[in-house]
Amino acid sequence: MEEVIKIQKQLDKVHRVQLEMALEVKRICDLYNIKYFLIAGTLLGAVRHGGFIPWDDDMDIGMLREDYEKFITIAKTELSSKYVLQTWDEDINFGQPFAKIRKNGTRFVEKNSSKVEGHKGIYIDIFPFDNVPENLIARKVHSIKIYLLKRLIFSKLGYEVWLDGGKIKKIIYKFLYFITKFISINKMKKLLEKEMKKYNTMNTDLIVAIGGSYGYKKESIKREWIKDLTTIKFENKDFLCPKDYHSYLTHFYGDYMKPPPENKRYNRHGIIEIDFGSDEE
């Protein structure tokens, strides 16, 4: 019990830093008329807890691709100097196909990326949503290409995504690492980004957050769910979220108002080091 209390106190401090960064993102979006919306566990926390899920360790914000790219461009100059915008264009060692806002002077190290160079401060995630092809075969091909390109990038940069896998999975990733010796990291990133955006000129019913942790199929959601936005209280602050959050949350979590068992609540991202720097009490 003492260990759980200690972890919770740490997470409460992490949450304060993450909320601070989310309010900076909201400030920029409000100022420049950029649409954003709370997603995943952050949206679930807003609905079920009025803020952070007590045992969650991150914060997730979504944007349609057009708004995402507008935000990235503006944030490069508008973002407070207390934070850093981390994308794979700004940080060659960063392998995720979405953006993170990190706080300078802090550390928040995940097991699978502990050996990867680059900023490792406390962060929030910002995900772009891209179109999903209507044709089922094209959708399957799209998902496979994206899966393989992501894994090649992770292998090239040293993300140890195989740590929690079995022997076969480790062999596969060693093989992928061998392949990456013959392809530049910039080439692989360009190939993945091109594939992600491939169907964005079409009208499609589904959109997907490619970098989401639930996988391509689960992360594919109906566009109509996020078409209309509304405000919701998150830690007593107003944030935008999908108006039809019930359909979204049911898709991901089923009976979303029922919390998971206690043994499945902590350290979801495998955090192995936390340092609050000047924010340390």
Secondary structure, DSSP 8 states (H G I E B T S, - for coil): -HHHHHHHHHHHHHHHHHHHHHHHHHHHHHHTT---EE-HHHHHHHHHHSS--TT----EEEEEHHHHHHHHHHHHHHS-TTEEEE-TTT-TT---SSEEEEETT-EEEEGGGTTS-S---SEEEEEEEEE--SSHHHHHHHHHHHHHHHHHHHHHHT--TTTTS-HHHHHHHHHHHHHHTTS-HHHHHHHHHHHHTTTTTS--SEEE-TT-TT-HHHHEEEHHHHHSEEEEEETTEEEEEETTHHHHHHHHHSSTTS---GGGSS-TT-EEEEE-GGG--
